[in-house]
Each structure stands twice: as C-alpha cells, then as structure tokens.
Amino acid sequence: MLKKKLFALFVITSFFSSFIIPNVYAEDTFQPEKFPYTEMQIQVMPEFDYPENWPKDTPSLLVGQYGTFTNKTGQDFEGKIEIAVPAYEKGFQAYLVAEFPEDNKPEVKRPFDVDKDKGVISWTPSKAIKNNESYRFVVEYYTSSVEVKDNRSFTFEYSNPTEIGTLDVIFYAPMDAKEISLEPKAPNNTKSEYGEELFYYQYKDVKVGENYKYSFTYQKDGFKSTLDAINEKQPPNDENHTGVNGTATDQISGGSDGTSGSGGDRPLIGIGGAVVIGIAIVLAGVFVYLGLKGKSQSAPKGTSSKAANNHPKMHLGKKDIKAISMDEKKELRKKLLTGKIDQETYDEEMKKLI
C-alpha cells in the first residue's frame, strides 16, 4: 500500500512539474522576441577613439548600441540579458555594458560576459525587470575590422532580433577623412565646423529579422583619433571649456513619433545647448533632443583625512597627477561627444579636475 501511495505521489508531482518547469525557464531565459524595443540607436564611429594597448597603425571601429526595450514575457524577468555582438570579428573588445536605472541619472556599469561561440554579450540587471516595465541599456565594443588599402573601408551589419518602434543608425566620419562613401546613401547628413561629417538613418516599425547592411569607405592619412584631433584643434579651456558646449548625439529618449530630416517631429540629432564638434549649429531649428541625457550624481563634498590619504593621487608626484588629470579630461570629453553625459554634468565633473 505504501509503495502505491508513493508511486501515486510521484506521478502527481511529475504532472505538476510539467507546468512549473516551463514557467521557471521563461523567467530565467532571455527570449529577444519577448522584449520588443521602443527605441534602438546604433552609433558607428571609425577611428573615433582607441582603447588602451590598441595595435599601432590599426584603425579602430567603435560601435555603441543604446536600447530601450519592454518586458512582454507576462512575468517579471530575473535572468541574464543577451545582446548579439560580432565577437568573431578581428580585434573585438567589449568596452562597456551599462544600464540606466533612473531617469535623469547617469548610466551604471554592469559586469558582463562575452560568449564568442554564441556571439553574444550578456549581463544581469541590477534588479528584476517587472512585467511591462521598460529597461534602458548601452553596449559598446571595438573591432579592428577597418581594412587599410588605397582606401579605408568596412561593412557594418545589423539584424534585429525583435520588433523595434524606432531604429536610428548614425555614422561618424573620422576627422580629416576625405572621399567618404556610404552605401546605401544616407538620407540625412550634416558637417561640423571641423570638417567632420555625420550620416544618419531612421527606420520605423521594424519587424523581427530585418537586416541592414552598410558599406563605408574613406581616405585618411595617419591614425590619429577624432577625439585627439578635436583636442588639438581646439583644446578645452579648464575655466570655460569653450572647446565643447553640448552633445554631439543626445541618445535615446521618449518623444513624439516622427521622421528624420526636415519636417519630422522626432529627428535624430540634438542641439544640446550649443556646439559639439560643430554639429549642432547645422539645422538647429530642426533637431531636438533624443535624450538619455543625465545629470551626474554629485560626489560627496566632504572627505575624511583617512580617505584622502588612501586616494591614489595623494601618493603621486605632480607630473603623474597631471597625466591622470589629462586622461580624465579626455574621458569626460569623450562622454560628452558621444552623448553619455550632458553639458551640465560635464561642467561639474571638469571643475573637480581643475
């Protein structure tokens, strides 16, 4: 009798487990089609900047994906997010994964893993993404996929794994580049006061699996990054930082739907208050903020003597401190130029380095 009861209990447990296990699986496994994007912006930036220890005389290609998706799984999601990246490409380096947990706050970095076999970068959000809740993130990576021959060229391809309300794709031409060719031809472009060109596309109501492929060709001497060239042409003034005033591309934000170019309600490029690499002065009456602009969290005003003594800069000579300060200023400018911080945040952080 006892054996029959145990067997019956086993059968009943197995029966209910068949319903429970799929629910646990759905909660922990990232299924892209159940996380549709309201907005996705992709920035493609050849020779914009170089990571540390980058091979000499090798152009870099920096790509940033700034996405906002909504959890449509029907339940809270507590698993890992997976985003496709070209981990197989030559020189691939994952640079940044971050989330935007609060409006009007800067991004918060998240630890991440790269699976080269699957071709994905993955991370766990800081907290569960509730059902029907939106989640904003940024993923940045470098590759050395720019070929150097008579011309410099690369291809960029994006295949969306889920529906996208608005997809923006923006190409930054390298500083001092000539004979620039981009296929398919960009419907919108502008030129900065420094001579840098910016090309952008916007797509609406993108369906799952749609593929976008671009071929970019240009001529350029040397391997100086755009960021270094801007710093040399108009170095920032520590007192009033006249070299940079605004954001080159203000990233994704909410806003009314529209189309890019003249006459659109929701264009691509933001004014940001004034000029960043000269872009905002062009079509100033047309372009409005796209967002993800945040105000930096202020550092504590008071610092204990113990904390000050433990600060690494306290043990460095003046020459070392100056070098670190310049690196930090360069990093701040990079964040401003790519829209990760706004002008106010830039001002506040720059004052701390003076």
N, C-alpha and C positions, 0 to 999 in steps of 0.2 A: 504493500500500500504506500509506504514511504517513497519507494522508487517511482511509483506512478505520479505521486504529487510533485516530486522534484522534476520529473520529465515534463509534466504539465506546466510548471513554473518556468522551465527553460523555454518551452515553446512560446508561452505568453511574452516572456522577456524579449525573445528574438523578434517576435512580431512587432512589438512597440519600438524596438531598436531600429527597425527598418524605416520608421518615420522620423526618429530622433536624429540619426546619424546624418542624413542629408541636410537637416537644418544647421547642425554644427558646422558641416562642411561649407555651406553657403556663407556662414558668418565669418569664417576664417580664410576663405579663399577669394582672392581678388578676381572678379569677372568683369573685364572692362566694359562690356555691353550694358552692364547694370549700373554704370557710373557715367552717365552722359555729361558732356561738357556744356556749360552755358557759354564759356569763352575759352579759347586757347590762343595764345600768342607765341609765335616762334621767331626768335631773333637769330640771324645767321651773320657772323662777324669775322670774316677772314682778316688775319693779322691785326686784330683789334688790340690784343694783349697777349703776353706769353706767361705760362706758368713757370714755376721755378724748375731749374735744371732741364729746360727745353733744349733739344738738339740745335746746335748752331747752324745758321743758314737754312733753316727749315721753317716755312710759313706755318702758322697755327690757324686753326679754324675753330672759333668759339661759337657754340650753339646754346641758346637758352630757351627753355620751354616754360611758359608761365600759364598755368592752367587753373580753371575753376570748374569742378565737377560736383554733381549732386548724387547722394546715395539713394538709389532707387531699388535696393535689394528687398525692401519690405521689412527690414530689421536693422538694428544697429550693427555697424561693422567694426570689428576689433582686430582684423588681420593686417597683413602687410600689403602695401600698395606696390604695384609693379608697373613701370613705365618702360616702353621699348626704347632702347638706345643702340647705336651702331657699335657695340662693344668689340666687334670683329675688325673694325677699321684700324688702319695703321695709326699708331700713336695715340689711341684712345686713352683719355684720362678723365674720369669723373671728377668734377671740381666742386660741385655744390648741390646739396639737397636741402631744402628748407620749406617750412610751412608758414602760413600767415594765420595764426590762431585768433587774432583780434583785428577788428577794423582800425585803421589809422595807427597801427603798430608795425614795427619793422619785422622782417622775417626772422624765424627762429630755426637755426640749423638742426638737422636730424642726422643721426648716424645711418649709414646706408651700406648696402652690399651690391656688388655687380656680379651677375651671372653671365659669363661670356657665352656659355653654351646656349642658354635661352635668349640671350640678347636683351636682358632687362636690367634695370636698376631698381632696387626695392628698399623700402623703409617702413617702419611702423609709426603711425601718427602718435602724437603725444597723448591723445585721448581718443576714445571711441567716436566714430563718425555716426551720428544718430541718423535714423531713417529720415529721408527727405531733407537732410542737412547738407549745406554746401561746404566744400573744402578747397582751400586755395594753396597752391604749392609752386615751387620753382625748382627746376633741374637744369644744371649747367654742366657742360662737358667740352673737352677739347679733342680734336683729332689732327693728324698731320696729313690729311687727305688732299691738300692743295698740291697739284703737280706743277713742277717748275721746268719749263722748256723755253721756247721763244716767248710764249705767254705763260701766265699762271692760270690754272683752271681747276675747278672742282664741280662735282654734282652734289646736290642735296635732294633727298627724297623723304617724303613723309606719307605714311599710310595710317589713317586714323582708325583706332580700334573700336570706336564708339561714336555716337552721334555728337555733333558739335553745333551749337547755336551760331557762334561767330568764330571763324578762324582767321587770324591775322598772321601773315608771313612777311617779315621785314628783313631786307638785306642791307648791310652796311658795307659800302665800298671802302677798301683800305685808303688811308690818307696818301695822297700823291699818286694814286693809281690813274692809269690812262687806258684808252682804248677799251673801255668797260663794255661788256656784252652780257646780257642776261636773257635767257630763253626759258619759258615763254616771256615775251616782253611784258614788263611791269606796267600796269595801267596808271600807276601813280609814282612820281619820284620828285625829289627836291635836292637842292645843292646848298651846302653850307658856305659860310664866308671863307672857310679854309680850303674849299675845293672838294670836300668830301661829299660823295653822293649817297643818297638813301633811296631804296626802291621798296615798294610795299604792295601787297596784295591783300584783298579781303574777300572771304567766301561766307555765304550764309547758308544755314540749314544743311550742313554737310552730313551725308549719310555714312553709315558704317562701311569701312573698307575702301572708301575713295582714296585714290593715290595721287600725290602731287610730286612732280619731279622738275627740278630746275638745274640749268647749266649756267655757270658763272665763269667768265673769262676776263682777264685784265692784264695789263702790263705794269710793272713796278720795279724800280731799282732798289737794291738793298733789302733789308729785312727789319727795318725799324717799325715798331708797332704804331698804330694810330694814336694810342694813348701817349706814347713818348713824343710823337711828332707834335701833338697838340700842346703838351707841356713845354716843348722847346719854342714853339711859335708864339705862345702867349702863356708864360708860366704864371701859376696862381700867385696872387698877392696875399700874403698871410693876413693882412689887415682888412682888405675888402674883397679878396678873391675875385677880381674882375675877370679873370680868365674863364670862369664858369658861372653862369647865372641861370639855373633852370635844369630841366631834364631833357635829354635827347629823345627818349621814348618813355612816356609815362605808361606803365603797364596796365594790365587788365583791370577794369573796374566795371561796376554796374553802370548802366546808362541806357538811354533810349536807343532803340534799334535804328540802323541807318546803313548807308553805303559809304564807301571811301570816296575820296576825291571831292570835287566841288559839288555842293548841293546835298551832301549826306548829313544825316542827323547825328551820326556817331562815327566820325572819322578816326584815323589811326594815330596821328601824332599829336602830342600835347604841347601847349605853349610853355607851361612850367614857369611863367613869370617873365622870362627874358630869353637870353641866347645860351644854348649849349651847343658847342661846335657849329654855331650859326644856323642851325636848322629851324629854330622856332620863328625866325624873322620872315621866313617864307610862308605865304598863305596863312598869315597869323589870324586873319579873320575867319578862317575855315576850321582850323584844327582846335580841338578841345581835349581836355584831359582824358586819358584812358585809365589812369589810376594805379592801384597797388602802391600809391604813394603813401608813405607812412611817416610818422614823426618818431624820431628815435627816442627810446627810453633814456631818460636822463640818468647819468651816473650819480652816485651819492656825492653830495657836496663835501661832507666831512670824511676824513680818512685817518684812522688811528696811526700812531707812530710805528706800531708793530707792523701794520700792513704796509706802510711806506717803506720800512726797512726791508721787507720781503719782496718789494717790487723789483723786477729785474733791472729796470732802468737805473735804479739807485746805485747799482754796483758797476755802472759803465762809465767810461770816460766821455768827454764832451763830443769827441769825434764819433763814437759809437752811437750816442744818443741822437746826434744829428742824422746819421744814416737811417736809424729806425724811424725817426720822425718823418723823413722824406718818403720812406716806404709806406707809412701810414697815410700820408697825404695823397700819395699816388693811389692807394687803395680806395680812399674816400672819393677821389675824383672819378675813379672807375665806376663806383657805385652810383654816383650822380649821373654820369654819362649814359649808363645803361638803365637808369630809372629805378634803381633799387632803393634810393633814398631821395627825398625831395630837397629843395633849396634850404628850407629851414633847418632840417637835420644836418645838412652839410655845414651850414654856418655854425651850428652849435658844436659839432664834432671838431671842426677846424680850429675853433677858439681854444679847445683843450690841448691842441698840439703846438700852439704858439708859445 
